[in-house]
Amino acid sequence: MGKLDGKVAIVTGAGAGISKATSIYLARQGAKVLAWDLGVDVEGRPLERNPVDDTVRQIREEGNTAVAFHGDVSSMADAERAVGTAIDTW
């Protein structure tokens, strides 16, 4: 039983760095994680593959629950879609 069983977390920037680590940690503690990343490099150019998919794969391989969300945190429409996705999924 994890500290976050029954909780849902939305983590932005979850494709790499501290946000990826945070997503994995929250999932290990029992949270269902919506891992969100735009999938661009530091110059803003789209990547061939969104790294958030690897974050979600790792979480699922450990037996935890996550979905990937590809979107822009500066977009209100994307933010509404992300929250809606989390609500609809869980």
DOGU-842440 format. One line per 2 residues: number of its first residue (from 1); their letters; for each residue x, y, z of N, C-alpha, C, CB. Coordinates in steps of 0.2 Angstrom, whole numbers, plus 5000, padded with zeros to 4 digits. Glycine has a CB too. Layout:
% DOGU-842440
NUM = a = X:Y:Z:X:Y:Z:X:Y:Z:X:Y:Z | ...
***
This chain:
% DOGU-842440
1 = mg = 5004:4994:5000:5000:5000:5000:5004:5006:5000:4995:5000:5006 | 5003:5011:4995:5007:5017:4994:5004:5022:4998:5009:5018:4987
3 = kl = 5008:5027:4999:5006:5034:5002:5001:5037:4998:5012:5038:5004 | 5001:5036:4991:4997:5040:4987:4992:5036:4983:5001:5043:4982
5 = dg = 4990:5030:4986:4985:5026:4983:4978:5030:4983:4984:5019:4987 | 4975:5029:4977:4969:5033:4976:4970:5040:4973:4965:5032:4982
7 = kv = 4976:5042:4973:4977:5049:4971:4979:5049:4963:4982:5052:4975 | 4978:5055:4960:4980:5056:4953:4985:5062:4953:4974:5057:4948
9 = ai = 4990:5061:4949:4995:5067:4949:4996:5068:4941:5002:5065:4952 | 4996:5075:4940:4998:5077:4933:5005:5081:4934:4992:5082:4930
11 = vt = 5009:5078:4930:5016:5080:4931:5018:5083:4924:5021:5075:4933 | 5020:5090:4924:5022:5093:4917:5030:5092:4917:5020:5100:4917
13 = ga = 5032:5092:4910:5039:5091:4909:5042:5084:4911:5043:5096:4913 | 5037:5079:4910:5039:5073:4913:5043:5068:4908:5032:5069:4914
15 = ga = 5045:5071:4903:5049:5067:4898:5056:5067:4900:5049:5071:4891 | 5059:5071:4905:5066:5071:4907:5067:5074:4913:5070:5074:4901
17 = gi = 5073:5073:4916:5075:5077:4922:5071:5076:4928:5075:5084:4921 | 5070:5081:4932:5067:5080:4939:5059:5078:4938:5068:5087:4943
19 = sk = 5056:5081:4933:5049:5079:4932:5048:5072:4930:5046:5084:4927 | 5053:5069:4926:5053:5062:4925:5053:5058:4931:5058:5060:4920
21 = at = 5058:5060:4935:5060:5056:4942:5054:5057:4946:5066:5059:4945 | 5051:5063:4946:5045:5064:4951:5039:5060:4949:5043:5072:4950
23 = si = 5038:5059:4942:5032:5055:4939:5033:5048:4942:5032:5055:4932 | 5039:5045:4941:5041:5038:4943:5040:5037:4951:5048:5036:4941
25 = yl = 5042:5042:4954:5042:5042:4962:5034:5042:4964:5045:5048:4965 | 5030:5046:4961:5023:5047:4963:5020:5040:4961:5020:5053:4959
27 = ar = 5021:5037:4955:5018:5031:4953:5020:5025:4958:5020:5029:4946 | 5027:5025:4960:5029:5020:4965:5025:5021:4972:5037:5021:4966
29 = qg = 5023:5027:4973:5019:5028:4979:5012:5027:4979:5021:5035:4982 | 5010:5025:4973:5003:5022:4971:4999:5027:4968:5000:5021:4978
31 = ak = 5001:5033:4966:4997:5038:4962:4997:5036:4955:5000:5045:4962 | 4991:5037:4952:4990:5036:4945:4993:5043:4942:4982:5035:4943
33 = vl = 4997:5042:4937:5001:5048:4934:4999:5050:4927:5008:5047:4935 | 4997:5056:4926:4997:5058:4919:5003:5062:4918:4990:5063:4918
35 = aw = 5008:5059:4914:5014:5062:4912:5014:5066:4906:5020:5056:4911 | 5015:5073:4907:5014:5078:4902:5020:5081:4899:5009:5083:4904
37 = dl = 5021:5081:4892:5027:5084:4890:5026:5086:4882:5033:5079:4890 | 5028:5092:4880:5027:5094:4874:5031:5090:4868:5029:5101:4873
39 = gv = 5037:5088:4870:5041:5084:4866:5045:5088:4861:5037:5079:4862 | 5049:5093:4864:5053:5097:4860:5060:5098:4863:5050:5104:4859
41 = dv = 5065:5099:4859:5072:5100:4862:5072:5107:4865:5077:5099:4857 | 5078:5109:4868:5079:5115:4872:5078:5121:4867:5086:5115:4875
43 = eg = 5079:5120:4860:5078:5126:4856:5070:5126:4853:5082:5124:4849 | 5066:5122:4856:5059:5122:4854:5057:5118:4848:5057:5129:4853
45 = rp = 5062:5114:4845:5061:5110:4839:5058:5103:4841:5067:5109:4835 | 5053:5101:4838:5050:5095:4839:5055:5089:4839:5044:5093:4834
47 = le = 5054:5084:4844:5058:5078:4844:5055:5073:4839:5059:5076:4851 | 5059:5068:4837:5056:5063:4833:5051:5059:4837:5062:5058:4830
49 = rn = 5053:5058:4843:5049:5054:4848:5048:5058:4854:5051:5047:4849 | 5042:5058:4857:5041:5062:4863:5044:5058:4869:5034:5064:4864
51 = pv = 5049:5060:4873:5052:5056:4878:5047:5054:4884:5058:5060:4881 | 5041:5058:4884:5036:5056:4890:5034:5049:4889:5031:5061:4890
53 = dd = 5034:5046:4882:5032:5040:4881:5036:5035:4885:5031:5038:4874 | 5043:5036:4885:5047:5032:4889:5046:5032:4896:5055:5034:4887
55 = tv = 5044:5038:4899:5043:5038:4906:5037:5034:4908:5041:5046:4908 | 5032:5034:4903:5026:5030:4905:5027:5023:4904:5020:5032:4900
57 = rq = 5031:5021:4899:5033:5014:4898:5037:5012:4904:5038:5013:4892 | 5041:5016:4907:5045:5013:4913:5040:5013:4919:5050:5019:4915
59 = ir = 5036:5017:4920:5031:5017:4925:5027:5010:4925:5026:5023:4926 | 5024:5009:4919:5020:5003:4918:5024:4997:4919:5017:5003:4911
61 = ee = 5031:4997:4916:5035:4991:4917:5036:4989:4924:5041:4992:4914 | 5035:4994:4929:5036:4993:4936:5029:4991:4939:5039:4999:4939
63 = gn = 5024:4990:4935:5018:4988:4937:5013:4994:4940:5018:4983:4943 | 5015:5000:4938:5011:5006:4941:5007:5008:4935:5016:5011:4944
65 = ta = 5003:5014:4936:4998:5016:4932:5000:5023:4929:4992:5016:4935 | 5000:5024:4923:5002:5031:4920:4999:5031:4913:5009:5032:4920
67 = va = 4998:5037:4910:4996:5039:4903:5000:5044:4901:4989:5040:4902 | 5002:5045:4895:5006:5050:4892:5001:5055:4889:5011:5048:4887
69 = fh = 5003:5062:4890:4999:5067:4887:5004:5072:4883:4995:5071:4893 | 5003:5073:4877:5008:5077:4873:5004:5084:4872:5009:5074:4866
71 = gd = 5007:5089:4875:5004:5095:4875:5008:5101:4877:4997:5095:4878 | 5006:5107:4877:5009:5113:4878:5006:5116:4885:5009:5118:4873
73 = vs = 5010:5116:4890:5008:5119:4896:5006:5126:4896:5013:5118:4902 | 5008:5130:4891:5006:5137:4890:4999:5138:4887:5011:5141:4886
75 = sm = 4996:5132:4885:4990:5132:4881:4984:5130:4886:4990:5127:4875 | 4979:5135:4887:4974:5133:4891:4970:5128:4888:4969:5140:4892
77 = ad = 4969:5127:4882:4965:5122:4879:4969:5115:4880:4965:5122:4871 | 4975:5115:4880:4979:5109:4882:4978:5107:4889:4987:5109:4880
79 = ae = 4979:5112:4893:4978:5111:4900:4971:5108:4902:4979:5118:4904 | 4966:5111:4899:4959:5108:4900:4959:5101:4897:4954:5112:4896
81 = ra = 4962:5099:4892:4962:5092:4889:4966:5088:4894:4965:5092:4882 | 4971:5090:4896:4975:5086:4901:4971:5084:4907:4982:5089:4903
83 = vg = 4968:5089:4910:4964:5088:4916:4958:5083:4914:4961:5094:4919 | 4955:5085:4908:4949:5080:4906:4952:5073:4905:4946:5083:4900
85 = ta = 4957:5072:4902:4960:5066:4901:4961:5062:4908:4967:5066:4897 | 4964:5065:4913:4965:5062:4919:4958:5060:4922:4968:5067:4924
87 = id = 4953:5065:4922:4946:5063:4924:4943:5057:4921:4942:5069:4924 | 4943:5058:4914:4940:5052:4910:4944:5046:4911:4940:5054:4903
89 = tw = 4950:5046:4912:4954:5039:4913:4953:5036:4919:4961:5041:4911 | 4953:5041:4925:4952:5038:4931:4946:5040:4935:4959:5039:4935
***
